Amino acid sequence: MPKSSNTKPAKKRTTKTTAYDVAAYLNSPQDMAAYLDAWLTEAPDDAAGIARALGDIARAKGMTQVARDAGLSRESLYRALGPEGNPSFATVLKVAKALGVRLHAGAA
């Protein structure tokens, strides 16, 4: 005859996750500049990633205000800095100025 067991089956654990949004952590101009600088340093050939970083900073600062300061519509700013965006260099410069960040050059 099999022995009865007093152990209960293990409960199945579930982990709840939330989407990580870097914009929530870009709280100061220094944070924003450091984030952009990291992209420029670590992935200088990743134009889409750098545009996305500018978009993250713009969301942290407020997309409507950044669009207004850059002289762009909010929709065109979202489009330019979104996953499928390919902003012109003039747009990148306008957005950087509106964000209060500078692009830096250094010897490769």
OpenMM code with the backbone's topology and positions (N, CA, C; nanometers):
from openmm import Vec3, app, unit

residues = "MET PRO LYS SER SER ASN THR LYS PRO ALA LYS LYS ARG THR THR LYS THR THR ALA TYR ASP VAL ALA ALA TYR LEU ASN SER PRO GLN ASP MET ALA ALA TYR LEU ASP ALA TRP LEU THR GLU ALA PRO ASP ASP ALA ALA GLY ILE ALA ARG ALA LEU GLY ASP ILE ALA ARG ALA LYS GLY MET THR GLN VAL ALA ARG ASP ALA GLY LEU SER ARG GLU SER LEU TYR ARG ALA LEU GLY PRO GLU GLY ASN PRO SER PHE ALA THR VAL LEU LYS VAL ALA LYS ALA LEU GLY VAL ARG LEU HIS ALA GLY ALA ALA".split()
positions = [
    Vec3(0.0841, -0.1163, 0.0000),
    Vec3(0.0000, 0.0000, 0.0000),
    Vec3(0.0901, 0.1245, 0.0000),
    Vec3(0.0632, 0.2220, -0.0895),
    Vec3(0.1472, 0.3415, -0.0961),
    Vec3(0.1256, 0.4298, 0.0255),
    Vec3(0.2333, 0.4948, 0.0639),
    Vec3(0.2240, 0.5869, 0.1772),
    Vec3(0.1576, 0.7161, 0.1315),
    Vec3(0.0786, 0.7747, 0.2191),
    Vec3(0.0180, 0.9032, 0.1850),
    Vec3(0.1163, 1.0144, 0.2179),
    Vec3(0.1131, 1.1134, 0.1400),
    Vec3(0.2061, 1.2246, 0.1572),
    Vec3(0.1305, 1.3466, 0.2056),
    Vec3(0.1878, 1.4149, 0.3025),
    Vec3(0.1256, 1.5366, 0.3543),
    Vec3(0.1777, 1.6621, 0.2838),
    Vec3(0.2630, 1.6460, 0.1861),
    Vec3(0.3164, 1.7633, 0.1164),
    Vec3(0.2177, 1.8099, 0.0106),
    Vec3(0.2050, 1.9397, 0.0027),
    Vec3(0.1153, 1.9995, -0.0960),
    Vec3(0.1931, 2.0235, -0.2245),
    Vec3(0.1243, 2.0142, -0.3364),
    Vec3(0.1934, 2.0434, -0.4624),
    Vec3(0.2407, 2.1896, -0.4627),
    Vec3(0.3540, 2.2140, -0.5241),
    Vec3(0.4095, 2.3494, -0.5297),
    Vec3(0.3172, 2.4396, -0.6104),
    Vec3(0.2989, 2.5593, -0.5584),
    Vec3(0.2173, 2.6567, -0.6305),
    Vec3(0.2977, 2.7097, -0.7481),
    Vec3(0.2289, 2.7312, -0.8544),
    Vec3(0.2933, 2.7857, -0.9727),
    Vec3(0.3124, 2.9359, -0.9521),
    Vec3(0.4340, 2.9813, -0.9637),
    Vec3(0.4620, 3.1235, -0.9463),
    Vec3(0.4542, 3.1939, -1.0804),
    Vec3(0.3954, 3.3091, -1.0758),
    Vec3(0.3920, 3.3912, -1.1964),
    Vec3(0.4633, 3.5216, -1.1672),
    Vec3(0.5330, 3.5680, -1.2645),
    Vec3(0.6038, 3.6938, -1.2510),
    Vec3(0.5348, 3.7969, -1.3373),
    Vec3(0.5030, 3.9066, -1.2767),
    Vec3(0.4423, 4.0154, -1.3522),
    Vec3(0.5525, 4.1132, -1.3898),
    Vec3(0.5527, 4.1520, -1.5132),
    Vec3(0.6530, 4.2467, -1.5602),
    Vec3(0.5845, 4.3690, -1.6188),
    Vec3(0.6578, 4.4761, -1.6208),
    Vec3(0.6098, 4.5965, -1.6864),
    Vec3(0.7140, 4.6372, -1.7891),
    Vec3(0.6698, 4.7048, -1.8894),
    Vec3(0.7610, 4.7489, -1.9942),
    Vec3(0.8573, 4.8523, -1.9373),
    Vec3(0.9837, 4.8393, -1.9726),
    Vec3(1.0853, 4.9348, -1.9284),
    Vec3(1.0810, 5.0553, -2.0212),
    Vec3(1.0722, 5.1718, -1.9644),
    Vec3(1.0720, 5.2946, -2.0431),
    Vec3(1.1835, 5.3839, -1.9925),
    Vec3(1.2898, 5.3937, -2.0701),
    Vec3(1.4055, 5.4725, -2.0286),
    Vec3(1.3685, 5.6180, -2.0046),
    Vec3(1.2680, 5.6679, -2.0741),
    Vec3(1.2278, 5.8080, -2.0582),
    Vec3(1.1890, 5.8401, -1.9143),
    Vec3(1.1399, 5.7413, -1.8423),
    Vec3(1.1001, 5.7625, -1.7032),
    Vec3(1.2204, 5.7890, -1.6125),
    Vec3(1.3402, 5.7559, -1.6600),
    Vec3(1.4606, 5.7709, -1.5783),
    Vec3(1.5490, 5.8871, -1.6232),
    Vec3(1.5061, 5.9584, -1.7251),
    Vec3(1.5821, 6.0736, -1.7731),
    Vec3(1.5234, 6.1983, -1.7078),
    Vec3(1.5658, 6.2229, -1.5847),
    Vec3(1.5029, 6.3263, -1.5029),
    Vec3(1.5743, 6.4605, -1.5036),
    Vec3(1.6960, 6.4648, -1.5522),
    Vec3(1.7701, 6.5911, -1.5495),
    Vec3(1.8409, 6.6110, -1.6828),
    Vec3(1.8788, 6.7343, -1.7117),
    Vec3(1.9559, 6.7590, -1.8350),
    Vec3(2.0847, 6.6759, -1.8390),
    Vec3(2.1461, 6.6525, -1.7236),
    Vec3(2.2681, 6.5726, -1.7187),
    Vec3(2.2394, 6.4270, -1.7555),
    Vec3(2.1279, 6.3730, -1.7057),
    Vec3(2.0887, 6.2361, -1.7409),
    Vec3(2.0649, 6.2245, -1.8915),
    Vec3(1.9955, 6.3232, -1.9461),
    Vec3(1.9631, 6.3224, -2.0886),
    Vec3(2.0902, 6.3294, -2.1734),
    Vec3(2.1813, 6.4193, -2.1363),
    Vec3(2.3063, 6.4340, -2.2107),
    Vec3(2.3915, 6.3079, -2.1998),
    Vec3(2.3972, 6.2480, -2.0823),
    Vec3(2.4763, 6.1263, -2.0633),
    Vec3(2.4189, 6.0109, -2.1456),
    Vec3(2.2879, 6.0016, -2.1520),
    Vec3(2.2218, 5.8967, -2.2298),
    Vec3(2.2545, 5.9115, -2.3782),
    Vec3(2.2406, 6.0328, -2.4300),
    Vec3(2.2712, 6.0560, -2.5707),
    Vec3(2.4199, 6.0322, -2.5974),
    Vec3(2.5044, 6.0790, -2.5083),
    Vec3(2.6483, 6.0600, -2.5248),
    Vec3(2.6846, 5.9113, -2.5267),
    Vec3(2.6173, 5.8324, -2.4447),
    Vec3(2.6426, 5.6882, -2.4436),
    Vec3(2.6092, 5.6268, -2.5795),
    Vec3(2.4987, 5.6683, -2.6380),
    Vec3(2.4631, 5.6184, -2.7713),
    Vec3(2.5668, 5.6608, -2.8741),
    Vec3(2.6067, 5.7871, -2.8692),
    Vec3(2.7040, 5.8378, -2.9665),
    Vec3(2.8391, 5.7684, -2.9515),
    Vec3(2.8745, 5.7316, -2.8296),
    Vec3(3.0033, 5.6663, -2.8032),
    Vec3(2.9988, 5.5171, -2.8342),
    Vec3(2.8958, 5.4503, -2.7857),
    Vec3(2.8891, 5.3047, -2.7964),
    Vec3(2.8366, 5.2543, -2.9308),
    Vec3(2.7549, 5.3329, -2.9975),
    Vec3(2.6963, 5.2894, -3.1248),
    Vec3(2.6949, 5.4053, -3.2244),
    Vec3(2.8121, 5.4588, -3.2574),
    Vec3(2.8160, 5.5777, -3.3428),
    Vec3(2.7633, 5.5555, -3.4842),
    Vec3(2.7567, 5.4311, -3.5288),
    Vec3(2.7074, 5.4015, -3.6634),
    Vec3(2.5589, 5.3649, -3.6659),
    Vec3(2.4959, 5.3625, -3.5509),
    Vec3(2.3553, 5.3226, -3.5414),
    Vec3(2.2656, 5.4465, -3.5462),
    Vec3(2.2409, 5.4943, -3.6668),
    Vec3(2.1602, 5.6157, -3.6839),
    Vec3(2.0203, 5.5993, -3.6257),
    Vec3(1.9601, 5.4823, -3.6451),
    Vec3(1.8253, 5.4588, -3.5920),
    Vec3(1.8268, 5.4592, -3.4400),
    Vec3(1.9302, 5.4016, -3.3800),
    Vec3(1.9408, 5.3995, -3.2341),
    Vec3(1.9599, 5.5392, -3.1769),
    Vec3(2.0403, 5.6196, -3.2431),
    Vec3(2.0631, 5.7571, -3.1975),
    Vec3(1.9348, 5.8383, -3.2117),
    Vec3(1.8631, 5.8200, -3.3216),
    Vec3(1.7342, 5.8881, -3.3383),
    Vec3(1.6364, 5.8432, -3.2304),
    Vec3(1.6371, 5.7131, -3.1991),
    Vec3(1.5493, 5.6612, -3.0932),
    Vec3(1.5872, 5.7205, -2.9580),
    Vec3(1.7176, 5.7374, -2.9335),
    Vec3(1.7626, 5.7996, -2.8082),
    Vec3(1.7118, 5.9432, -2.7993),
    Vec3(1.7187, 6.0164, -2.9099),
    Vec3(1.6632, 6.1521, -2.9111),
    Vec3(1.5128, 6.1481, -2.8828),
    Vec3(1.4452, 6.0481, -2.9379),
    Vec3(1.3020, 6.0318, -2.9115),
    Vec3(1.2734, 6.0012, -2.7657),
    Vec3(1.3573, 5.9180, -2.7043),
    Vec3(1.3408, 5.8882, -2.5615),
    Vec3(1.3562, 6.0148, -2.4779),
    Vec3(1.4556, 6.0944, -2.5119),
    Vec3(1.4794, 6.2187, -2.4383),
    Vec3(1.3637, 6.3154, -2.4612),
    Vec3(1.3145, 6.3217, -2.5850),
    Vec3(1.2008, 6.4095, -2.6152),
    Vec3(1.0765, 6.3685, -2.5364),
    Vec3(1.0527, 6.2371, -2.5247),
    Vec3(0.9381, 6.1913, -2.4453),
    Vec3(0.9549, 6.2273, -2.2987),
    Vec3(1.0797, 6.2173, -2.2496),
    Vec3(1.1055, 6.2520, -2.1095),
    Vec3(1.0800, 6.4001, -2.0841),
    Vec3(1.1123, 6.4809, -2.1812),
    Vec3(1.0989, 6.6259, -2.1660),
    Vec3(0.9574, 6.6733, -2.1988),
    Vec3(0.8866, 6.5974, -2.2795),
    Vec3(0.7523, 6.6351, -2.3222),
    Vec3(0.7514, 6.6595, -2.4720),
    Vec3(0.6963, 6.5646, -2.5450),
    Vec3(0.7018, 6.5675, -2.6912),
    Vec3(0.6391, 6.6929, -2.7501),
    Vec3(0.5300, 6.7384, -2.6933),
    Vec3(0.4635, 6.8570, -2.7471),
    Vec3(0.5525, 6.9795, -2.7360),
    Vec3(0.6144, 6.9988, -2.6204),
    Vec3(0.7017, 7.1146, -2.6005),
    Vec3(0.8259, 7.1061, -2.6886),
    Vec3(0.8839, 6.9888, -2.7004),
    Vec3(1.0029, 6.9713, -2.7845),
    Vec3(0.9688, 7.0000, -2.9300),
    Vec3(0.8552, 6.9492, -2.9759),
    Vec3(0.8126, 6.9750, -3.1142),
    Vec3(0.7956, 7.1252, -3.1370),
    Vec3(0.7318, 7.1913, -3.0430),
    Vec3(0.7110, 7.3362, -3.0543),
    Vec3(0.8455, 7.4085, -3.0586),
    Vec3(0.9376, 7.3730, -2.9682),
    Vec3(1.0690, 7.4381, -2.9623),
    Vec3(1.1532, 7.4101, -3.0868),
    Vec3(1.1320, 7.2944, -3.1492),
    Vec3(1.2073, 7.2572, -3.2688),
    Vec3(1.1427, 7.3094, -3.3966),
    Vec3(1.0225, 7.3655, -3.3837),
    Vec3(0.9522, 7.4159, -3.5017),
    Vec3(0.8945, 7.3054, -3.5883),
    Vec3(0.8566, 7.1954, -3.5245),
    Vec3(0.8000, 7.0811, -3.5957),
    Vec3(0.6630, 7.0482, -3.5390),
    Vec3(0.5843, 6.9752, -3.6158),
    Vec3(0.4577, 6.9273, -3.5597),
    Vec3(0.4887, 6.8071, -3.4718),
    Vec3(0.4030, 6.7842, -3.3760),
    Vec3(0.4209, 6.6722, -3.2842),
    Vec3(0.4223, 6.5401, -3.3609),
    Vec3(0.3326, 6.5276, -3.4593),
    Vec3(0.3224, 6.4050, -3.5380),
    Vec3(0.4497, 6.3804, -3.6184),
    Vec3(0.5041, 6.4866, -3.6793),
    Vec3(0.6262, 6.4670, -3.7587),
    Vec3(0.7449, 6.4337, -3.6689),
    Vec3(0.7452, 6.4866, -3.5467),
    Vec3(0.8525, 6.4536, -3.4526),
    Vec3(0.8439, 6.3062, -3.4123),
    Vec3(0.7231, 6.2585, -3.3812),
    Vec3(0.7057, 6.1164, -3.3491),
    Vec3(0.7502, 6.0295, -3.4662),
    Vec3(0.7110, 6.0690, -3.5869),
    Vec3(0.7457, 5.9911, -3.7060),
    Vec3(0.8973, 5.9888, -3.7285),
    Vec3(0.9612, 6.1056, -3.7161),
    Vec3(1.1054, 6.1156, -3.7410),
    Vec3(1.1873, 6.0371, -3.6388),
    Vec3(1.1441, 6.0363, -3.5130),
    Vec3(1.2227, 5.9737, -3.4069),
    Vec3(1.1716, 5.8352, -3.3681),
    Vec3(1.0721, 5.7876, -3.4395),
    Vec3(1.0154, 5.6560, -3.4098),
    Vec3(1.0976, 5.5437, -3.4689),
    Vec3(1.0531, 5.4211, -3.4489),
    Vec3(1.1273, 5.3023, -3.4937),
    Vec3(1.1548, 5.2999, -3.6446),
    Vec3(1.0646, 5.3509, -3.7228),
    Vec3(1.0817, 5.3517, -3.8684),
    Vec3(1.1325, 5.4862, -3.9200),
    Vec3(1.1597, 5.5779, -3.8290),
    Vec3(1.2001, 5.7124, -3.8684),
    Vec3(1.3402, 5.7180, -3.9263),
    Vec3(1.3609, 5.8200, -4.0057),
    Vec3(1.4917, 5.8459, -4.0645),
    Vec3(1.5049, 5.9973, -4.0762),
    Vec3(1.5278, 6.0653, -3.9625),
    Vec3(1.5264, 6.2112, -3.9647),
    Vec3(1.6442, 6.2688, -4.0433),
    Vec3(1.6194, 6.3832, -4.1039),
    Vec3(1.7287, 6.4523, -4.1711),
    Vec3(1.8236, 6.5075, -4.0647),
    Vec3(1.9438, 6.5399, -4.1067),
    Vec3(2.0399, 6.5943, -4.0115),
    Vec3(1.9900, 6.7281, -3.9583),
    Vec3(1.9214, 6.8048, -4.0423),
    Vec3(1.8652, 6.9328, -3.9974),
    Vec3(1.7640, 6.9097, -3.8853),
    Vec3(1.6835, 6.8049, -3.8971),
    Vec3(1.5860, 6.7724, -3.7926),
    Vec3(1.6579, 6.7316, -3.6648),
    Vec3(1.7628, 6.6510, -3.6775),
    Vec3(1.8399, 6.6083, -3.5601),
    Vec3(1.8961, 6.7314, -3.4889),
    Vec3(1.9508, 6.8253, -3.5634),
    Vec3(2.0067, 6.9466, -3.5025),
    Vec3(1.8994, 7.0305, -3.4345),
    Vec3(1.7833, 7.0437, -3.4976),
    Vec3(1.6723, 7.1197, -3.4373),
    Vec3(1.6264, 7.0542, -3.3074),
    Vec3(1.6134, 6.9226, -3.3101),
    Vec3(1.5670, 6.8495, -3.1918),
    Vec3(1.6705, 6.8588, -3.0807),
    Vec3(1.7974, 6.8421, -3.1140),
    Vec3(1.9036, 6.8515, -3.0124),
    Vec3(1.9006, 6.9888, -2.9465),
    Vec3(1.8856, 7.0931, -3.0257),
    Vec3(1.8789, 7.2287, -2.9699),
    Vec3(1.7566, 7.2433, -2.8801),
    Vec3(1.6422, 7.1919, -2.9254),
    Vec3(1.5191, 7.2002, -2.8463),
    Vec3(1.5316, 7.1218, -2.7157),
    Vec3(1.6097, 7.0141, -2.7179),
    Vec3(1.6292, 6.9326, -2.5980),
    Vec3(1.7335, 6.9917, -2.5036),
    Vec3(1.8117, 7.0854, -2.5544),
    Vec3(1.9166, 7.1440, -2.4711),
    Vec3(2.0392, 7.0553, -2.4611),
    Vec3(2.0630, 6.9738, -2.5627),
    Vec3(2.1821, 6.8881, -2.5665),
    Vec3(2.2651, 6.9233, -2.6891),
    Vec3(2.3923, 6.8894, -2.6830),
    Vec3(2.4823, 6.9126, -2.7951),
    Vec3(2.5407, 6.7815, -2.8426),
    Vec3(2.5637, 6.7744, -2.9720),
    Vec3(2.6359, 6.6616, -3.0281),
    Vec3(2.7835, 6.6973, -3.0238),
    Vec3(2.8681, 6.6027, -2.9867),
    Vec3(3.0118, 6.6293, -2.9743),
    Vec3(3.0894, 6.5465, -3.0763),
    Vec3(3.1991, 6.6018, -3.1223),
    Vec3(3.2878, 6.5304, -3.2120),
    Vec3(3.4197, 6.5051, -3.1408),
    Vec3(3.4793, 6.3943, -3.1746),
    Vec3(3.6091, 6.3598, -3.1196),
    Vec3(3.6847, 6.2765, -3.2210),
    Vec3(3.8131, 6.2683, -3.2069),
    Vec3(3.8927, 6.1875, -3.2986),
    Vec3(3.8578, 6.0403, -3.2807),
    Vec3(3.8480, 5.9715, -3.3909),
    Vec3(3.8108, 5.8284, -3.3878),
    Vec3(3.9327, 5.7439, -3.3524),
] * unit.nanometer
topology = app.Topology()
chain = topology.addChain("A")
for resn in residues:
    res = topology.addResidue(resn, chain)
    for name in ("N", "CA", "C"):
        topology.addAtom(name, app.Element.getBySymbol(name[0]), res)
